[in-house]
Amino acid sequence: MITFCTLFSGSSGNAAYLGTDEGAVLIDCGMSGRQVLDSLQTAGLDPAQLKAVLVTHEHSDHVKGVGVLARKLGLTVCATEGTWTGMEHTVGAIPAAQRMMIDPGESFFLCGMEIASFSTPHDAADPVGYRFFLDRTSIAVATDLGYFAPGVQAALEGAELVLLESNHDPDMLRQNPHYPTVLKNRILGKKGHLSNESGAQAALQLASRGTKHLLLGHLSGENNTPELAYRTTHAALTNAGAVVGRDVSLHVAGRYQTGYLYRMV
Protein backbone atom coordinates (compact mmCIF):
# COMPACT_ATOMS: atom_id res chain seq x y z
CA MET A 1 0.00 0.00 0.00
CA ILE A 2 1.07 3.58 -0.72
CA THR A 3 0.11 6.47 1.52
CA PHE A 4 0.44 9.97 0.10
CA CYS A 5 -0.42 13.47 1.25
CA THR A 6 0.87 16.99 0.91
CA LEU A 7 2.02 18.63 4.13
CA PHE A 8 2.44 22.09 2.61
CA SER A 9 1.97 23.20 -0.98
CA GLY A 10 2.39 26.72 -2.27
CA SER A 11 4.79 29.53 -3.02
CA SER A 12 5.63 29.80 0.71
CA GLY A 13 6.80 26.22 1.11
CA ASN A 14 6.35 22.68 -0.19
CA ALA A 15 6.59 19.21 1.30
CA ALA A 16 4.80 15.96 0.53
CA TYR A 17 4.84 12.57 2.27
CA LEU A 18 4.83 9.21 0.50
CA GLY A 19 5.02 5.99 2.49
CA THR A 20 4.95 2.23 1.98
CA ASP A 21 5.13 -0.74 4.32
CA GLU A 22 8.94 -0.46 4.11
CA GLY A 23 9.33 3.21 4.99
CA ALA A 24 8.57 6.69 3.76
CA VAL A 25 10.09 9.64 1.91
CA LEU A 26 9.49 13.36 1.76
CA ILE A 27 9.33 15.09 -1.59
CA ASP A 28 10.91 18.46 -0.79
CA CYS A 29 11.07 20.10 2.64
CA GLY A 30 10.46 23.79 2.08
CA MET A 31 9.24 24.70 5.56
CA SER A 32 11.16 24.52 8.81
CA GLY A 33 11.96 21.12 10.26
CA ARG A 34 9.66 21.82 13.21
CA GLN A 35 6.75 22.79 10.96
CA VAL A 36 7.15 19.62 8.92
CA LEU A 37 7.30 17.43 12.02
CA ASP A 38 4.20 19.14 13.41
CA SER A 39 2.40 18.62 10.12
CA LEU A 40 3.29 14.92 10.10
CA GLN A 41 1.91 14.59 13.63
CA THR A 42 -1.31 16.35 12.62
CA ALA A 43 -1.75 13.88 9.77
CA GLY A 44 -1.06 10.91 12.04
CA LEU A 45 2.14 10.05 10.17
CA ASP A 46 5.20 8.74 12.00
CA PRO A 47 8.45 10.68 11.30
CA ALA A 48 10.39 7.57 12.38
CA GLN A 49 9.28 5.93 9.13
CA LEU A 50 11.10 8.52 7.04
CA LYS A 51 14.19 7.32 5.17
CA ALA A 52 14.93 10.09 2.68
CA VAL A 53 14.14 13.54 1.28
CA LEU A 54 13.84 13.76 -2.49
CA VAL A 55 14.56 17.30 -3.63
CA THR A 56 13.06 18.65 -6.86
CA HIS A 57 15.21 21.81 -7.05
CA GLU A 58 17.14 24.26 -4.93
CA HIS A 59 14.66 27.12 -4.45
CA SER A 60 14.09 27.94 -0.79
CA ASP A 61 10.40 27.04 -0.80
CA HIS A 62 11.53 23.48 -1.52
CA VAL A 63 14.69 23.10 0.60
CA LYS A 64 14.36 25.37 3.64
CA GLY A 65 14.11 22.51 6.15
CA VAL A 66 16.07 19.82 4.30
CA GLY A 67 19.32 20.15 6.22
CA VAL A 68 17.81 20.37 9.69
CA LEU A 69 15.49 17.40 9.18
CA ALA A 70 18.13 15.27 7.42
CA ARG A 71 20.58 15.76 10.27
CA LYS A 72 17.96 15.29 12.99
CA LEU A 73 16.49 12.08 11.55
CA GLY A 74 19.50 10.72 9.65
CA LEU A 75 17.74 10.96 6.30
CA THR A 76 19.29 10.36 2.90
CA VAL A 77 19.04 13.45 0.69
CA CYS A 78 18.53 12.75 -3.02
CA ALA A 79 19.10 15.49 -5.59
CA THR A 80 20.72 16.18 -8.94
CA GLU A 81 24.24 17.59 -9.11
CA GLY A 82 22.96 21.02 -10.08
CA THR A 83 20.49 21.02 -7.21
CA TRP A 84 23.19 19.96 -4.73
CA THR A 85 25.37 22.85 -5.87
CA GLY A 86 22.51 25.32 -5.69
CA MET A 87 21.26 24.32 -2.25
CA GLU A 88 24.56 23.78 -0.41
CA HIS A 89 24.46 27.19 1.30
CA THR A 90 20.84 26.67 2.39
CA VAL A 91 20.91 23.10 3.69
CA GLY A 92 24.36 23.23 5.25
CA ALA A 93 26.61 20.23 5.83
CA ILE A 94 25.15 16.82 5.04
CA PRO A 95 27.32 13.77 5.88
CA ALA A 96 28.64 12.00 2.79
CA ALA A 97 26.82 8.80 3.76
CA GLN A 98 23.51 10.68 3.59
CA ARG A 99 24.10 12.28 0.18
CA MET A 100 22.70 10.66 -2.96
CA MET A 101 23.38 12.15 -6.39
CA ILE A 102 20.83 11.37 -9.10
CA ASP A 103 20.71 12.06 -12.81
CA PRO A 104 17.51 13.24 -14.51
CA GLY A 105 15.91 10.23 -16.16
CA GLU A 106 17.54 7.86 -13.69
CA SER A 107 15.55 5.32 -11.68
CA PHE A 108 16.53 4.18 -8.20
CA PHE A 109 14.96 2.19 -5.36
CA LEU A 110 13.89 3.24 -1.87
CA CYS A 111 11.33 1.84 0.58
CA GLY A 112 10.44 -0.97 -1.79
CA MET A 113 9.59 1.46 -4.61
CA GLU A 114 11.11 2.21 -7.96
CA ILE A 115 11.51 5.98 -8.22
CA ALA A 116 11.93 7.55 -11.65
CA SER A 117 13.19 11.13 -11.94
CA PHE A 118 12.46 13.32 -14.95
CA SER A 119 13.58 16.78 -16.03
CA THR A 120 11.21 19.72 -15.60
CA PRO A 121 11.19 23.15 -17.30
CA HIS A 122 11.87 25.59 -14.47
CA ASP A 123 14.41 28.31 -13.77
CA ALA A 124 16.59 26.21 -11.51
CA ALA A 125 19.98 24.52 -11.97
CA ASP A 126 18.81 20.98 -12.76
CA PRO A 127 15.18 20.51 -11.62
CA VAL A 128 13.31 17.22 -11.65
CA GLY A 129 9.96 15.67 -10.84
CA TYR A 130 9.46 12.17 -9.48
CA ARG A 131 7.26 9.17 -10.23
CA PHE A 132 6.92 6.34 -7.73
CA PHE A 133 6.07 2.76 -8.64
CA LEU A 134 4.89 0.04 -6.25
CA ASP A 135 3.38 -3.11 -7.75
CA ARG A 136 0.68 -1.85 -10.14
CA THR A 137 0.29 1.57 -8.55
CA SER A 138 2.19 4.74 -9.40
CA ILE A 139 2.11 8.29 -8.07
CA ALA A 140 3.82 11.33 -9.58
CA VAL A 141 4.79 14.80 -8.39
CA ALA A 142 5.17 17.56 -11.00
CA THR A 143 5.13 21.18 -9.85
CA ASP A 144 7.19 24.22 -10.84
CA LEU A 145 6.58 23.76 -14.54
CA GLY A 146 6.96 26.60 -17.00
CA TYR A 147 4.88 24.58 -19.45
CA PHE A 148 3.60 21.02 -19.81
CA ALA A 149 6.58 19.79 -21.79
CA PRO A 150 6.26 16.59 -23.86
CA GLY A 151 8.89 14.91 -21.68
CA VAL A 152 6.94 15.73 -18.54
CA GLN A 153 3.71 14.48 -20.08
CA ALA A 154 5.38 11.21 -21.10
CA ALA A 155 6.80 10.79 -17.59
CA LEU A 156 3.37 11.26 -15.98
CA GLU A 157 1.03 9.39 -18.32
CA GLY A 158 -0.70 6.47 -16.66
CA ALA A 159 0.10 7.50 -13.10
CA GLU A 160 -2.88 6.78 -10.87
CA LEU A 161 -2.37 9.96 -8.83
CA VAL A 162 -0.60 13.15 -9.93
CA LEU A 163 0.24 16.21 -7.84
CA LEU A 164 0.12 18.83 -10.58
CA GLU A 165 0.86 22.54 -10.49
CA SER A 166 -1.94 25.10 -10.81
CA ASN A 167 0.00 28.15 -9.71
CA HIS A 168 -1.71 31.34 -10.84
CA ASP A 169 -4.45 33.16 -12.67
CA PRO A 170 -2.69 35.23 -15.36
CA ASP A 171 -5.03 38.22 -14.98
CA MET A 172 -4.53 38.32 -11.21
CA LEU A 173 -0.79 38.10 -11.74
CA ARG A 174 -0.63 40.87 -14.37
CA GLN A 175 -2.73 43.18 -12.19
CA ASN A 176 -0.77 42.50 -8.98
CA PRO A 177 0.76 45.85 -7.94
CA HIS A 178 3.29 44.18 -5.63
CA TYR A 179 5.05 42.14 -8.33
CA PRO A 180 7.64 43.86 -10.55
CA THR A 181 7.42 43.27 -14.29
CA VAL A 182 10.52 41.08 -14.32
CA LEU A 183 8.95 38.73 -11.77
CA LYS A 184 5.66 38.59 -13.66
CA ASN A 185 7.51 37.73 -16.87
CA ARG A 186 9.49 35.04 -15.05
CA ILE A 187 6.35 33.37 -13.71
CA LEU A 188 4.60 33.58 -17.09
CA GLY A 189 7.64 32.32 -19.00
CA LYS A 190 8.52 28.82 -20.17
CA LYS A 191 10.66 28.23 -17.10
CA GLY A 192 8.17 29.69 -14.66
CA HIS A 193 4.93 28.21 -13.37
CA LEU A 194 1.78 26.67 -14.83
CA SER A 195 -1.30 28.87 -14.85
CA ASN A 196 -4.68 27.48 -13.84
CA GLU A 197 -5.68 27.08 -17.46
CA SER A 198 -2.41 25.40 -18.46
CA GLY A 199 -2.69 23.12 -15.45
CA ALA A 200 -6.28 22.31 -16.38
CA GLN A 201 -5.26 21.32 -19.90
CA ALA A 202 -2.45 19.16 -18.49
CA ALA A 203 -4.94 17.55 -16.09
CA LEU A 204 -7.24 16.82 -19.00
CA GLN A 205 -4.44 15.12 -20.92
CA LEU A 206 -3.54 13.00 -17.90
CA ALA A 207 -7.13 12.03 -17.16
CA SER A 208 -7.59 10.91 -20.76
CA ARG A 209 -4.58 8.60 -20.32
CA GLY A 210 -5.60 6.87 -17.13
CA THR A 211 -4.98 9.19 -14.17
CA LYS A 212 -7.74 8.69 -11.60
CA HIS A 213 -6.75 11.21 -8.93
CA LEU A 214 -5.67 14.80 -9.60
CA LEU A 215 -4.28 16.98 -6.83
CA LEU A 216 -3.68 20.63 -7.71
CA GLY A 217 -0.74 22.18 -5.90
CA HIS A 218 1.79 24.99 -5.59
CA LEU A 219 -0.89 27.69 -5.69
CA SER A 220 0.28 31.29 -5.43
CA GLY A 221 -0.85 33.07 -2.30
CA GLU A 222 -1.37 36.39 -4.11
CA ASN A 223 -2.29 35.41 -7.66
CA ASN A 224 -4.72 32.56 -7.18
CA THR A 225 -7.36 31.05 -4.93
CA PRO A 226 -8.15 27.38 -4.25
CA GLU A 227 -11.69 27.94 -5.55
CA LEU A 228 -10.48 29.42 -8.83
CA ALA A 229 -7.90 26.68 -9.41
CA TYR A 230 -10.47 23.97 -8.69
CA ARG A 231 -13.16 25.57 -10.83
CA THR A 232 -10.84 25.96 -13.84
CA THR A 233 -9.75 22.31 -13.87
CA HIS A 234 -13.24 21.06 -13.01
CA ALA A 235 -14.64 22.95 -16.00
CA ALA A 236 -12.01 21.56 -18.37
CA LEU A 237 -12.72 18.00 -17.26
CA THR A 238 -16.48 18.45 -17.37
CA ASN A 239 -16.43 20.07 -20.81
CA ALA A 240 -14.48 17.07 -22.08
CA GLY A 241 -17.18 14.71 -20.78
CA ALA A 242 -15.52 13.50 -17.58
CA VAL A 243 -17.57 13.25 -14.41
CA VAL A 244 -15.54 14.55 -11.46
CA GLY A 245 -16.01 12.24 -8.51
CA ARG A 246 -16.74 9.25 -10.73
CA ASP A 247 -14.21 9.18 -13.55
CA VAL A 248 -11.56 11.19 -11.73
CA SER A 249 -11.20 12.76 -8.29
CA LEU A 250 -10.08 16.36 -7.96
CA HIS A 251 -8.68 18.09 -4.87
CA VAL A 252 -6.59 21.18 -4.10
CA ALA A 253 -3.57 20.86 -1.81
CA GLY A 254 -3.52 23.15 1.22
CA ARG A 255 -0.87 25.85 1.47
CA TYR A 256 -0.31 25.58 5.21
CA GLN A 257 -2.06 22.37 6.24
CA THR A 258 -1.98 18.69 5.39
CA GLY A 259 -4.04 17.81 2.37
CA TYR A 260 -6.25 14.92 1.43
CA LEU A 261 -4.73 11.59 2.57
CA TYR A 262 -4.60 9.03 -0.22
CA ARG A 263 -4.18 5.32 0.50
CA MET A 264 -3.80 3.09 -2.55
CA VAL A 265 -3.15 -0.62 -2.90
VEXDREN-2710 file (C-alpha; in Angstrom, 1 decimal):
% VEXDREN-2710
k/r/px/py/pz
1/MET/0.0/0.0/0.0
2/ILE/1.1/3.6/-0.7
3/THR/0.1/6.5/1.5
4/PHE/0.4/10.0/0.1
5/CYS/-0.4/13.5/1.2
6/THR/0.9/17.0/0.9
7/LEU/2.0/18.6/4.1
8/PHE/2.4/22.1/2.6
9/SER/2.0/23.2/-1.0
10/GLY/2.4/26.7/-2.3
11/SER/4.8/29.5/-3.0
12/SER/5.6/29.8/0.7
13/GLY/6.8/26.2/1.1
14/ASN/6.4/22.7/-0.2
15/ALA/6.6/19.2/1.3
16/ALA/4.8/16.0/0.5
17/TYR/4.8/12.6/2.3
18/LEU/4.8/9.2/0.5
19/GLY/5.0/6.0/2.5
20/THR/5.0/2.2/2.0
21/ASP/5.1/-0.7/4.3
22/GLU/8.9/-0.5/4.1
23/GLY/9.3/3.2/5.0
24/ALA/8.6/6.7/3.8
25/VAL/10.1/9.6/1.9
26/LEU/9.5/13.4/1.8
27/ILE/9.3/15.1/-1.6
28/ASP/10.9/18.5/-0.8
29/CYS/11.1/20.1/2.6
30/GLY/10.5/23.8/2.1
31/MET/9.2/24.7/5.6
32/SER/11.2/24.5/8.8
33/GLY/12.0/21.1/10.3
34/ARG/9.7/21.8/13.2
35/GLN/6.8/22.8/11.0
36/VAL/7.1/19.6/8.9
37/LEU/7.3/17.4/12.0
38/ASP/4.2/19.1/13.4
39/SER/2.4/18.6/10.1
40/LEU/3.3/14.9/10.1
41/GLN/1.9/14.6/13.6
42/THR/-1.3/16.4/12.6
43/ALA/-1.7/13.9/9.8
44/GLY/-1.1/10.9/12.0
45/LEU/2.1/10.0/10.2
46/ASP/5.2/8.7/12.0
47/PRO/8.5/10.7/11.3
48/ALA/10.4/7.6/12.4
49/GLN/9.3/5.9/9.1
50/LEU/11.1/8.5/7.0
51/LYS/14.2/7.3/5.2
52/ALA/14.9/10.1/2.7
53/VAL/14.1/13.5/1.3
54/LEU/13.8/13.8/-2.5
55/VAL/14.6/17.3/-3.6
56/THR/13.1/18.6/-6.9
57/HIS/15.2/21.8/-7.0
58/GLU/17.1/24.3/-4.9
59/HIS/14.7/27.1/-4.4
60/SER/14.1/27.9/-0.8
61/ASP/10.4/27.0/-0.8
62/HIS/11.5/23.5/-1.5
63/VAL/14.7/23.1/0.6
64/LYS/14.4/25.4/3.6
65/GLY/14.1/22.5/6.1
66/VAL/16.1/19.8/4.3
67/GLY/19.3/20.2/6.2
68/VAL/17.8/20.4/9.7
69/LEU/15.5/17.4/9.2
70/ALA/18.1/15.3/7.4
71/ARG/20.6/15.8/10.3
72/LYS/18.0/15.3/13.0
73/LEU/16.5/12.1/11.5
74/GLY/19.5/10.7/9.6
75/LEU/17.7/11.0/6.3
76/THR/19.3/10.4/2.9
77/VAL/19.0/13.4/0.7
78/CYS/18.5/12.7/-3.0
79/ALA/19.1/15.5/-5.6
80/THR/20.7/16.2/-8.9
81/GLU/24.2/17.6/-9.1
82/GLY/23.0/21.0/-10.1
83/THR/20.5/21.0/-7.2
84/TRP/23.2/20.0/-4.7
85/THR/25.4/22.9/-5.9
86/GLY/22.5/25.3/-5.7
87/MET/21.3/24.3/-2.3
88/GLU/24.6/23.8/-0.4
89/HIS/24.5/27.2/1.3
90/THR/20.8/26.7/2.4
91/VAL/20.9/23.1/3.7
92/GLY/24.4/23.2/5.3
93/ALA/26.6/20.2/5.8
94/ILE/25.1/16.8/5.0
95/PRO/27.3/13.8/5.9
96/ALA/28.6/12.0/2.8
97/ALA/26.8/8.8/3.8
98/GLN/23.5/10.7/3.6
99/ARG/24.1/12.3/0.2
100/MET/22.7/10.7/-3.0
101/MET/23.4/12.1/-6.4
102/ILE/20.8/11.4/-9.1
103/ASP/20.7/12.1/-12.8
104/PRO/17.5/13.2/-14.5
105/GLY/15.9/10.2/-16.2
106/GLU/17.5/7.9/-13.7
107/SER/15.5/5.3/-11.7
108/PHE/16.5/4.2/-8.2
109/PHE/15.0/2.2/-5.4
110/LEU/13.9/3.2/-1.9
111/CYS/11.3/1.8/0.6
112/GLY/10.4/-1.0/-1.8
113/MET/9.6/1.5/-4.6
114/GLU/11.1/2.2/-8.0
115/ILE/11.5/6.0/-8.2
116/ALA/11.9/7.6/-11.6
117/SER/13.2/11.1/-11.9
118/PHE/12.5/13.3/-15.0
119/SER/13.6/16.8/-16.0
120/THR/11.2/19.7/-15.6
121/PRO/11.2/23.2/-17.3
122/HIS/11.9/25.6/-14.5
123/ASP/14.4/28.3/-13.8
124/ALA/16.6/26.2/-11.5
125/ALA/20.0/24.5/-12.0
126/ASP/18.8/21.0/-12.8
127/PRO/15.2/20.5/-11.6
128/VAL/13.3/17.2/-11.7
129/GLY/10.0/15.7/-10.8
130/TYR/9.5/12.2/-9.5
131/ARG/7.3/9.2/-10.2
132/PHE/6.9/6.3/-7.7
133/PHE/6.1/2.8/-8.6
134/LEU/4.9/0.0/-6.3
135/ASP/3.4/-3.1/-7.7
136/ARG/0.7/-1.9/-10.1
137/THR/0.3/1.6/-8.5
138/SER/2.2/4.7/-9.4
139/ILE/2.1/8.3/-8.1
140/ALA/3.8/11.3/-9.6
141/VAL/4.8/14.8/-8.4
142/ALA/5.2/17.6/-11.0
143/THR/5.1/21.2/-9.9
144/ASP/7.2/24.2/-10.8
145/LEU/6.6/23.8/-14.5
146/GLY/7.0/26.6/-17.0
147/TYR/4.9/24.6/-19.4
148/PHE/3.6/21.0/-19.8
149/ALA/6.6/19.8/-21.8
150/PRO/6.3/16.6/-23.9
151/GLY/8.9/14.9/-21.7
152/VAL/6.9/15.7/-18.5
153/GLN/3.7/14.5/-20.1
154/ALA/5.4/11.2/-21.1
155/ALA/6.8/10.8/-17.6
156/LEU/3.4/11.3/-16.0
157/GLU/1.0/9.4/-18.3
158/GLY/-0.7/6.5/-16.7
159/ALA/0.1/7.5/-13.1
160/GLU/-2.9/6.8/-10.9
161/LEU/-2.4/10.0/-8.8
162/VAL/-0.6/13.2/-9.9
163/LEU/0.2/16.2/-7.8
164/LEU/0.1/18.8/-10.6
165/GLU/0.9/22.5/-10.5
166/SER/-1.9/25.1/-10.8
167/ASN/0.0/28.2/-9.7
168/HIS/-1.7/31.3/-10.8
169/ASP/-4.4/33.2/-12.7
170/PRO/-2.7/35.2/-15.4
171/ASP/-5.0/38.2/-15.0
172/MET/-4.5/38.3/-11.2
173/LEU/-0.8/38.1/-11.7
174/ARG/-0.6/40.9/-14.4
175/GLN/-2.7/43.2/-12.2
176/ASN/-0.8/42.5/-9.0
177/PRO/0.8/45.8/-7.9
178/HIS/3.3/44.2/-5.6
179/TYR/5.0/42.1/-8.3
180/PRO/7.6/43.9/-10.6
181/THR/7.4/43.3/-14.3
182/VAL/10.5/41.1/-14.3
183/LEU/9.0/38.7/-11.8
184/LYS/5.7/38.6/-13.7
185/ASN/7.5/37.7/-16.9
186/ARG/9.5/35.0/-15.1
187/ILE/6.3/33.4/-13.7
188/LEU/4.6/33.6/-17.1
189/GLY/7.6/32.3/-19.0
190/LYS/8.5/28.8/-20.2
191/LYS/10.7/28.2/-17.1
192/GLY/8.2/29.7/-14.7
193/HIS/4.9/28.2/-13.4
194/LEU/1.8/26.7/-14.8
195/SER/-1.3/28.9/-14.8
196/ASN/-4.7/27.5/-13.8
197/GLU/-5.7/27.1/-17.5
198/SER/-2.4/25.4/-18.5
199/GLY/-2.7/23.1/-15.4
200/ALA/-6.3/22.3/-16.4
201/GLN/-5.3/21.3/-19.9
202/ALA/-2.5/19.2/-18.5
203/ALA/-4.9/17.6/-16.1
204/LEU/-7.2/16.8/-19.0
205/GLN/-4.4/15.1/-20.9
206/LEU/-3.5/13.0/-17.9
207/ALA/-7.1/12.0/-17.2
208/SER/-7.6/10.9/-20.8
209/ARG/-4.6/8.6/-20.3
210/GLY/-5.6/6.9/-17.1
211/THR/-5.0/9.2/-14.2
212/LYS/-7.7/8.7/-11.6
213/HIS/-6.8/11.2/-8.9
214/LEU/-5.7/14.8/-9.6
215/LEU/-4.3/17.0/-6.8
216/LEU/-3.7/20.6/-7.7
217/GLY/-0.7/22.2/-5.9
218/HIS/1.8/25.0/-5.6
219/LEU/-0.9/27.7/-5.7
220/SER/0.3/31.3/-5.4
221/GLY/-0.9/33.1/-2.3
222/GLU/-1.4/36.4/-4.1
223/ASN/-2.3/35.4/-7.7
224/ASN/-4.7/32.6/-7.2
225/THR/-7.4/31.1/-4.9
226/PRO/-8.1/27.4/-4.3
227/GLU/-11.7/27.9/-5.5
228/LEU/-10.5/29.4/-8.8
229/ALA/-7.9/26.7/-9.4
230/TYR/-10.5/24.0/-8.7
231/ARG/-13.2/25.6/-10.8
232/THR/-10.8/26.0/-13.8
233/THR/-9.7/22.3/-13.9
234/HIS/-13.2/21.1/-13.0
235/ALA/-14.6/23.0/-16.0
236/ALA/-12.0/21.6/-18.4
237/LEU/-12.7/18.0/-17.3
238/THR/-16.5/18.5/-17.4
239/ASN/-16.4/20.1/-20.8
240/ALA/-14.5/17.1/-22.1
241/GLY/-17.2/14.7/-20.8
242/ALA/-15.5/13.5/-17.6
243/VAL/-17.6/13.3/-14.4
244/VAL/-15.5/14.6/-11.5
245/GLY/-16.0/12.2/-8.5
246/ARG/-16.7/9.2/-10.7
247/ASP/-14.2/9.2/-13.6
248/VAL/-11.6/11.2/-11.7
249/SER/-11.2/12.8/-8.3
250/LEU/-10.1/16.4/-8.0
251/HIS/-8.7/18.1/-4.9
252/VAL/-6.6/21.2/-4.1
253/ALA/-3.6/20.9/-1.8
254/GLY/-3.5/23.2/1.2
255/ARG/-0.9/25.8/1.5
256/TYR/-0.3/25.6/5.2
257/GLN/-2.1/22.4/6.2
258/THR/-2.0/18.7/5.4
259/GLY/-4.0/17.8/2.4
260/TYR/-6.3/14.9/1.4
261/LEU/-4.7/11.6/2.6
262/TYR/-4.6/9.0/-0.2
263/ARG/-4.2/5.3/0.5
264/MET/-3.8/3.1/-2.5
265/VAL/-3.2/-0.6/-2.9
END
